[in-house]
Each structure stands twice: as structure tokens, then as C-alpha cells.
Amino acid sequence: MAEQDESLVGIVEVSRQEAKILLEAGFIYMEMGKFQEADEVFQGVCSLLPKSDVPRIALGQMYMSQGRIDEAIQSYKNAVKLRPNSASAHAFLGEAYLFRGKP
């Protein structure tokens, strides 16, 4: 039996493939300029995977694409809280601070 990624444990059992598909749907909505739908998908994945930093990073990316930097920073901070060793979460948070003008 394969070991399950702890970040995929949540409300219901979600496979890595299913999580990828859901996140990809959010990014497709985002690229189409359908930000409300993208937000709903990413928020839903955050609820499904309460221990994962990935959907919170995706949500931050969506906010950044809209110029909503303060909201992106908060989303990235939430990702860092969940996974303090997440290089991706720290990198995106640093980038958002850079756009905000904070070193």
C-alpha cells in the first residue's frame, strides 16, 4: 500500500491526481479571467485539503495576477503557517513583499 501524502488528508480522501485536476481547473479559470470561479475552486481545495500549502499558494497567485497584493501576502502567510519548510510558500511570499516594496 502506498504511503499517503499528509497534505492530501482532509475532509474526504482526495488522490494526488484529483487534487491536481482541481487546482488545474482553478488555474484555467484564472487564465480565462474568470476570477470568481477560480477563487471558488481554490477556496474549495483549501477546504478539502486543510493541511496543504499548495491551494493557498495558488490562491495567492490568483490574487497577485489581479494586483491584490495584500490578499496574496495573507494567502502566502497562511501557506507558510501550514508548512514552515515550504520553499515555494516562502518564495512566493518574498515575491509579494517585493511587489509591495518591502525587502
N, C-alpha and C positions, 0 to 999 in steps of 0.2 A: 504494500500500500504506500502510495506517495505521500510524503510529508506535505501538509498544507501550510501555505504562507500565512502567518499570523495576521497580516494586514488584510487578508481576504475573509477573516472571520467577522461576522456581523449579525444582523437581524435574521437573514436567511443565508443559506450556503450559496456562495457565488464562486464559480470557477474563474480561474485567471482569464480564460478566453471570453467568458461572459462579461467580465469587468472591462476587458479591452474593448469589446464591441460597444458597450455602453459609453465609455469615455470617447471612443471614436465618433459616436453619434453626436455627442456634445461638441466635439471639435468641428464636425461637418456643419452643424447648425451655426457655430461661431463664424466659420468661413463664409457661410451664406448670408451673414449679417442678421441672423435670427437669434439675437442675444437673449431674449426672454426664454425661448425654448432651450438654448444652450445652458442658461442659468438653471432651469428646472432639471435638466438632465444631470448636470454636475452636482446640484444640491441633493438630488435623489441618490446619486452614487455616494456622496458623503454620508447620507443616512444609512445606506446599505453597508458601507464599509467604514464604520466609525473609528477603526484603528489605522486606517491608511492615510498617508500623506498625499498620495497621488491625486485623488479628486480635488483636494484643497489646492494643490499646485495648479491643476487645470483651471479651477475657478479663478485663481489669481491671474493666470494667463489671459483669461477672458476679460477680466477687469482691466488689465494692462492694455489690451487691444482697444479698449474703449476710452483709455485715458483716465480711468478711475483708480488712480494710483494708491490713494489711501485705503480703499477697499482691497486692492491687491495686496498691499502690505499686511493688512489684517489676515487675509486668507493664507498668505505665506507664513505668518507668525503662528497661525493655528497648525499648519503643517509641521513646523519646527517643534511645537509643543508635543505633537504626537510622536514624532520621530526626530529626536535631537541629533541623531547622527546622519540625517539625510542630507547628503551633499547637494542634491537638487533643490531641496527646500531652502537651504542656506544661500545657494547661488541665485535663485530667483528673488529671494528677499533682498539680497545685496543689490541686485539689478534694480529693483523697485526703489530702494533707498537712493541709488544713484540718480534715477529719474526724478526723484523728489528733491535732489540737490543735497542730500545728506551723505557724508562719507561713510 
